[in-house]
């Protein structure tokens, strides 16, 4: 999923902390990353899963003296059991006095304990990219409802806007003039639409906006939408009525979000195809080469075709092959998680990281990148015309 909305202030702060955590490394395996996803009204199954996660942490501590603080971690984890959907993350490295705990209102996430010489931040970065809340605006000519759809699971009422029914002036001697009446009706509706859009702008948070209205209402509403609000709009639908229930709102909202994601992936695929060989590259070999030269402007990452890459212990370059470093030729290579390593490398260079669904970009090994400048070896290179349609699915 690609988020087009601006992150709320608290999520921007989380992202800043994660960028700092991604740059921390240790010579020993003492960086602990814990993720746990609670689900709505599933406290019993959540408790069982959390117990298994704590047991996994305890078993790891038996053979790792650096994890003496595991009981303190377990105590903190026990406080995660809640009836709401949330993604909890804990990053601990006692030897470097690091203890960071995060909670996001996500509705999908991993349950995992990773002990490494670096923190595993990709799952939380992926979750930050998904908008937890979308604003749904249901509009008719004299009534409107604004709802907040949270995590694709609940639709909460925010505000309802009513207008006085249109009435003709009893003393107007032109009441029989139909065009005059219609013009006043339109003016009356347009003032109401402006009021609705003003209320939408007052809702805190730069969340994605989905509009539910008839086609004739949209033709009048659309020209009155400011550029700031339109940039946040990701789709619309035709509601059965303004009184549609929460289940129908959720169904329509999730459909619009899926369509929006599909369109965003297609557009991204076209951009890469149109620039491939100059300012866009695909595949692990070329992306790792671009990262080694600091040329990556934006990393596009689904699930890489290889689970692991190999970092040169002499020069730090990421390599696809485990034989020798592609730059310095050194034989000493450290095996690292490919997704975390690519993300870490991109963030350290100030590059943007865009995450896609796991099965996107399979034709180019699940990775691509836009470049700050064209690499010499890519000039004149033949393009690989992979199927755009399959990437947009």
Rosetta blueprint (number, residue, H / E / L):
1 X L
2 X L
3 X L
4 X L
5 X L
6 X L
7 X L
8 X L
9 X H
10 X H
11 X H
12 X H
13 X H
14 X H
15 X H
16 X H
17 X H
18 X H
19 X H
20 X H
21 X H
22 X H
23 X L
24 X L
25 X E
26 X L
27 X L
28 X L
29 X L
30 X L
31 X E
32 X E
33 X E
34 X E
35 X E
36 X E
37 X E
38 X E
39 X L
40 X L
41 X L
42 X L
43 X H
44 X H
45 X H
46 X H
47 X H
48 X H
49 X H
50 X H
51 X H
52 X H
53 X H
54 X H
55 X H
56 X H
57 X H
58 X H
59 X H
60 X H
61 X H
62 X H
63 X L
64 X L
65 X H
66 X H
67 X H
68 X L
69 X L
70 X H
71 X H
72 X H
73 X H
74 X H
75 X H
76 X H
77 X H
78 X H
79 X L
80 X L
81 X L
82 X L
83 X L
84 X L
85 X L
86 X E
87 X E
88 X E
89 X E
90 X E
91 X E
92 X E
93 X E
94 X H
95 X H
96 X H
97 X L
98 X E
99 X E
100 X E
101 X E
102 X E
103 X E
104 X E
105 X L
106 X L
107 X L
108 X L
109 X L
110 X L
111 X L
112 X E
113 X E
114 X E
115 X E
116 X E
117 X L
118 X E
119 X L
120 X L
121 X L
122 X H
123 X H
124 X H
125 X H
126 X H
127 X H
128 X H
129 X H
130 X L
131 X L
132 X L
133 X E
134 X E
135 X E
136 X E
137 X E
138 X E
139 X E
140 X L
141 X L
142 X L
143 X E
144 X E
145 X E
146 X E
147 X E
148 X E
149 X E
150 X E
151 X L
152 X L
153 X L
154 X E
155 X E
156 X E
157 X E
158 X E
159 X E
160 X E
161 X E
162 X E
163 X L
164 X L
165 X L
166 X L
167 X L
168 X L
169 X L
170 X L
171 X L
172 X L
173 X L
174 X L
175 X L
176 X L
177 X L
178 X H
179 X H
180 X H
181 X H
182 X H
183 X H
184 X H
185 X H
186 X H
187 X H
188 X H
189 X H
190 X H
191 X H
192 X H
193 X H
194 X H
195 X H
196 X H
197 X H
198 X H
199 X H
200 X H
201 X H
202 X H
203 X L
204 X L
205 X L
206 X L
207 X L
208 X E
209 X E
210 X E
211 X E
212 X E
213 X L
214 X L
215 X H
216 X H
217 X H
218 X H
219 X H
220 X H
221 X H
222 X H
223 X H
224 X H
225 X L
226 X L
227 X H
228 X H
229 X H
230 X H
231 X L
232 X L
233 X E
234 X E
235 X E
236 X E
237 X E
238 X L
239 X L
240 X L
241 X L
242 X L
243 X L
244 X L
245 X L
246 X H
247 X H
248 X H
249 X H
250 X H
251 X H
252 X H
253 X H
254 X H
255 X H
256 X H
257 X H
258 X H
259 X H
260 X H
261 X H
262 X H
263 X H
264 X H
265 X H
266 X H
267 X H
268 X H
269 X H
270 X H
271 X H
272 X H
273 X H
274 X H
275 X H
276 X E
277 X L
278 X L
279 X L
280 X E
281 X E
282 X E
283 X L
284 X H
285 X H
286 X H
287 X H
288 X H
289 X H
290 X H
291 X H
292 X H
293 X L
294 X L
295 X L
296 X E
297 X E
298 X E
299 X E
300 X E
301 X E
302 X L
303 X L
304 X L
305 X L
306 X L
307 X L
308 X E
309 X E
310 X E
311 X E
312 X E
313 X L
314 X L
315 X L
316 X L
317 X L
318 X E
319 X E
320 X L
321 X L
322 X L
323 X L
324 X L
325 X L
326 X L
327 X L
328 X L
329 X L
330 X L
331 X L
332 X L
333 X E
334 X E
335 X E
336 X E
337 X E
338 X H
339 X H
340 X H
341 X H
342 X H
343 X H
344 X H
345 X H
346 X H
347 X H
348 X H
349 X L
350 X L
351 X L
352 X E
353 X E
354 X E
355 X E
356 X L
357 X L
358 X L
359 X L
360 X L
361 X L
362 X H
363 X H
364 X H
365 X L
366 X L
367 X E
368 X E
369 X E
370 X E
371 X E
372 X L
373 X L
374 X L
375 X L
376 X H
377 X H
378 X H
379 X L
380 X L
381 X L
382 X L
383 X L
384 X L
385 X L
386 X L
387 X L
388 X H
389 X H
390 X H
391 X H
392 X L
393 X L
